[in-house]
Amino acid sequence: MKTVRIGLLETLRAATAVTSTAIRLRYRGLEAAAGRFVDVPESAPGGAPASDDGVIDRRYRALLRTHRLPWSTCLTRSIALCMFAAARDRTPKLVIGTRRDGDGLAAHAWVSFGGRSWGEDGHEAMIRPGGD
Protein backbone atom coordinates (compact mmCIF):
# COMPACT_ATOMS: atom_id res chain seq x y z
CA MET A 1 0.00 0.00 0.00
CA LYS A 2 1.35 3.38 -1.02
CA THR A 3 1.84 5.98 1.70
CA VAL A 4 -0.07 9.17 1.00
CA ARG A 5 1.11 12.44 2.48
CA ILE A 6 -1.55 14.92 3.44
CA GLY A 7 -0.45 18.53 3.11
CA LEU A 8 -1.11 21.47 5.39
CA LEU A 9 -3.62 23.07 3.01
CA GLU A 10 -5.64 19.85 2.80
CA THR A 11 -5.61 19.55 6.60
CA LEU A 12 -6.77 23.16 6.97
CA ARG A 13 -9.63 22.56 4.52
CA ALA A 14 -10.64 19.48 6.52
CA ALA A 15 -10.50 21.43 9.80
CA THR A 16 -12.66 24.16 8.25
CA ALA A 17 -15.20 21.58 7.05
CA VAL A 18 -15.37 19.92 10.48
CA THR A 19 -15.71 23.28 12.24
CA SER A 20 -18.50 24.53 9.97
CA THR A 21 -20.29 21.19 10.35
CA ALA A 22 -20.04 21.41 14.14
CA ILE A 23 -21.51 24.94 14.05
CA ARG A 24 -24.41 23.80 11.82
CA LEU A 25 -25.11 20.85 14.13
CA ARG A 26 -25.05 23.07 17.21
CA TYR A 27 -27.32 25.82 15.93
CA ARG A 28 -29.45 24.17 13.24
CA GLY A 29 -29.61 20.51 14.31
CA LEU A 30 -28.90 17.19 12.60
CA GLU A 31 -31.70 17.49 10.02
CA ALA A 32 -30.36 20.79 8.68
CA ALA A 33 -26.73 19.66 8.77
CA ALA A 34 -27.10 16.18 7.30
CA GLY A 35 -30.73 15.42 6.48
CA ARG A 36 -30.10 14.83 2.79
CA PHE A 37 -27.52 12.13 3.60
CA VAL A 38 -29.59 10.08 6.07
CA ASP A 39 -32.48 8.71 4.00
CA VAL A 40 -30.46 7.52 1.01
CA PRO A 41 -31.79 4.15 -0.22
CA GLU A 42 -29.38 1.22 -0.17
CA SER A 43 -29.85 0.81 -3.93
CA ALA A 44 -28.75 4.39 -4.68
CA PRO A 45 -26.06 4.53 -7.34
CA GLY A 46 -22.56 5.38 -6.16
CA GLY A 47 -22.25 8.21 -8.68
CA ALA A 48 -18.78 9.07 -9.93
CA PRO A 49 -16.38 6.35 -11.09
CA ALA A 50 -14.42 4.32 -8.57
CA SER A 51 -11.23 6.07 -9.67
CA ASP A 52 -12.59 9.06 -7.74
CA ASP A 53 -12.22 7.02 -4.52
CA GLY A 54 -8.55 8.05 -4.26
CA VAL A 55 -9.57 11.69 -3.96
CA ILE A 56 -12.17 10.78 -1.35
CA ASP A 57 -9.62 8.65 0.53
CA ARG A 58 -7.29 11.65 0.69
CA ARG A 59 -10.06 13.88 2.05
CA TYR A 60 -11.00 11.22 4.59
CA ARG A 61 -7.39 10.96 5.79
CA ALA A 62 -7.24 14.75 6.08
CA LEU A 63 -10.46 14.70 8.12
CA LEU A 64 -8.93 12.12 10.46
CA ARG A 65 -6.08 14.54 11.17
CA THR A 66 -8.59 16.94 12.77
CA HIS A 67 -9.21 14.54 15.69
CA ARG A 68 -7.56 16.91 18.19
CA LEU A 69 -10.17 19.61 17.66
CA PRO A 70 -12.66 19.35 20.55
CA TRP A 71 -15.63 19.49 18.15
CA SER A 72 -14.18 16.92 15.75
CA THR A 73 -16.28 13.82 16.34
CA CYS A 74 -17.12 10.86 14.16
CA LEU A 75 -20.43 12.62 13.37
CA THR A 76 -18.89 15.94 12.28
CA ARG A 77 -16.18 14.19 10.24
CA SER A 78 -18.76 11.91 8.58
CA ILE A 79 -21.05 14.80 7.63
CA ALA A 80 -18.07 16.75 6.25
CA LEU A 81 -17.09 13.69 4.17
CA CYS A 82 -20.69 13.34 2.93
CA MET A 83 -20.66 16.96 1.79
CA PHE A 84 -17.34 16.48 -0.01
CA ALA A 85 -18.49 13.25 -1.67
CA ALA A 86 -21.78 14.85 -2.78
CA ALA A 87 -19.81 17.71 -4.33
CA ARG A 88 -17.92 15.05 -6.34
CA ASP A 89 -21.24 13.64 -7.71
CA ARG A 90 -21.32 10.68 -5.32
CA THR A 91 -24.41 9.55 -3.40
CA PRO A 92 -23.16 9.16 0.18
CA LYS A 93 -25.19 7.77 3.04
CA LEU A 94 -24.62 8.87 6.62
CA VAL A 95 -25.05 5.86 8.90
CA ILE A 96 -25.43 6.19 12.66
CA GLY A 97 -25.22 2.95 14.61
CA THR A 98 -25.54 2.13 18.29
CA ARG A 99 -24.65 -0.66 20.70
CA ARG A 100 -24.95 -1.30 24.40
CA ASP A 101 -21.85 -0.36 26.33
CA GLY A 102 -22.15 -1.59 29.90
CA ASP A 103 -25.05 0.32 31.42
CA GLY A 104 -25.00 2.95 28.69
CA LEU A 105 -25.24 3.25 24.96
CA ALA A 106 -22.41 3.84 22.49
CA ALA A 107 -22.99 5.46 19.10
CA HIS A 108 -20.82 5.85 16.02
CA ALA A 109 -21.29 7.57 12.65
CA TRP A 110 -19.73 6.61 9.34
CA VAL A 111 -20.25 7.11 5.61
CA SER A 112 -21.23 4.44 3.11
CA PHE A 113 -21.44 4.61 -0.68
CA GLY A 114 -20.26 2.73 -3.71
CA GLY A 115 -19.96 -0.54 -1.78
CA ARG A 116 -17.44 0.96 0.68
CA SER A 117 -17.56 2.44 4.15
CA TRP A 118 -15.47 5.30 5.47
CA GLY A 119 -15.25 5.56 9.25
CA GLU A 120 -12.92 4.78 12.09
CA ASP A 121 -12.64 1.20 13.24
CA GLY A 122 -15.53 -0.01 15.33
CA HIS A 123 -18.50 0.57 13.05
CA GLU A 124 -18.72 -3.15 12.26
CA ALA A 125 -19.78 -3.82 15.87
CA MET A 126 -22.58 -1.23 15.80
CA ILE A 127 -26.22 -2.05 15.23
CA ARG A 128 -27.38 -0.37 12.07
CA PRO A 129 -30.74 1.40 11.94
CA GLY A 130 -33.45 -1.13 11.19
CA GLY A 131 -31.09 -3.98 12.11
CA ASP A 132 -31.16 -6.47 14.95
C-alpha positions as CSV (number, residue, x, y, z in Angstrom):
1,M,0.0,0.0,0.0
2,K,1.3,3.4,-1.0
3,T,1.8,6.0,1.7
4,V,-0.1,9.2,1.0
5,R,1.1,12.4,2.5
6,I,-1.6,14.9,3.4
7,G,-0.4,18.5,3.1
8,L,-1.1,21.5,5.4
9,L,-3.6,23.1,3.0
10,E,-5.6,19.9,2.8
11,T,-5.6,19.6,6.6
12,L,-6.8,23.2,7.0
13,R,-9.6,22.6,4.5
14,A,-10.6,19.5,6.5
15,A,-10.5,21.4,9.8
16,T,-12.7,24.2,8.3
17,A,-15.2,21.6,7.0
18,V,-15.4,19.9,10.5
19,T,-15.7,23.3,12.2
20,S,-18.5,24.5,10.0
21,T,-20.3,21.2,10.3
22,A,-20.0,21.4,14.1
23,I,-21.5,24.9,14.1
24,R,-24.4,23.8,11.8
25,L,-25.1,20.9,14.1
26,R,-25.0,23.1,17.2
27,Y,-27.3,25.8,15.9
28,R,-29.4,24.2,13.2
29,G,-29.6,20.5,14.3
30,L,-28.9,17.2,12.6
31,E,-31.7,17.5,10.0
32,A,-30.4,20.8,8.7
33,A,-26.7,19.7,8.8
34,A,-27.1,16.2,7.3
35,G,-30.7,15.4,6.5
36,R,-30.1,14.8,2.8
37,F,-27.5,12.1,3.6
38,V,-29.6,10.1,6.1
39,D,-32.5,8.7,4.0
40,V,-30.5,7.5,1.0
41,P,-31.8,4.2,-0.2
42,E,-29.4,1.2,-0.2
43,S,-29.8,0.8,-3.9
44,A,-28.8,4.4,-4.7
45,P,-26.1,4.5,-7.3
46,G,-22.6,5.4,-6.2
47,G,-22.3,8.2,-8.7
48,A,-18.8,9.1,-9.9
49,P,-16.4,6.3,-11.1
50,A,-14.4,4.3,-8.6
51,S,-11.2,6.1,-9.7
52,D,-12.6,9.1,-7.7
53,D,-12.2,7.0,-4.5
54,G,-8.6,8.0,-4.3
55,V,-9.6,11.7,-4.0
56,I,-12.2,10.8,-1.3
57,D,-9.6,8.6,0.5
58,R,-7.3,11.7,0.7
59,R,-10.1,13.9,2.0
60,Y,-11.0,11.2,4.6
61,R,-7.4,11.0,5.8
62,A,-7.2,14.7,6.1
63,L,-10.5,14.7,8.1
64,L,-8.9,12.1,10.5
65,R,-6.1,14.5,11.2
66,T,-8.6,16.9,12.8
67,H,-9.2,14.5,15.7
68,R,-7.6,16.9,18.2
69,L,-10.2,19.6,17.7
70,P,-12.7,19.3,20.5
71,W,-15.6,19.5,18.2
72,S,-14.2,16.9,15.7
73,T,-16.3,13.8,16.3
74,C,-17.1,10.9,14.2
75,L,-20.4,12.6,13.4
76,T,-18.9,15.9,12.3
77,R,-16.2,14.2,10.2
78,S,-18.8,11.9,8.6
79,I,-21.0,14.8,7.6
80,A,-18.1,16.7,6.2
81,L,-17.1,13.7,4.2
82,C,-20.7,13.3,2.9
83,M,-20.7,17.0,1.8
84,F,-17.3,16.5,0.0
85,A,-18.5,13.2,-1.7
86,A,-21.8,14.8,-2.8
87,A,-19.8,17.7,-4.3
88,R,-17.9,15.0,-6.3
89,D,-21.2,13.6,-7.7
90,R,-21.3,10.7,-5.3
91,T,-24.4,9.5,-3.4
92,P,-23.2,9.2,0.2
93,K,-25.2,7.8,3.0
94,L,-24.6,8.9,6.6
95,V,-25.1,5.9,8.9
96,I,-25.4,6.2,12.7
97,G,-25.2,2.9,14.6
98,T,-25.5,2.1,18.3
99,R,-24.7,-0.7,20.7
100,R,-25.0,-1.3,24.4
101,D,-21.9,-0.4,26.3
102,G,-22.2,-1.6,29.9
103,D,-25.1,0.3,31.4
104,G,-25.0,2.9,28.7
105,L,-25.2,3.3,25.0
106,A,-22.4,3.8,22.5
107,A,-23.0,5.5,19.1
108,H,-20.8,5.8,16.0
109,A,-21.3,7.6,12.7
110,W,-19.7,6.6,9.3
111,V,-20.3,7.1,5.6
112,S,-21.2,4.4,3.1
113,F,-21.4,4.6,-0.7
114,G,-20.3,2.7,-3.7
115,G,-20.0,-0.5,-1.8
116,R,-17.4,1.0,0.7
117,S,-17.6,2.4,4.1
118,W,-15.5,5.3,5.5
119,G,-15.2,5.6,9.3
120,E,-12.9,4.8,12.1
121,D,-12.6,1.2,13.2
122,G,-15.5,0.0,15.3
123,H,-18.5,0.6,13.0
124,E,-18.7,-3.2,12.3
125,A,-19.8,-3.8,15.9
126,M,-22.6,-1.2,15.8
127,I,-26.2,-2.0,15.2
128,R,-27.4,-0.4,12.1
129,P,-30.7,1.4,11.9
130,G,-33.5,-1.1,11.2
131,G,-31.1,-4.0,12.1
132,D,-31.2,-6.5,15.0
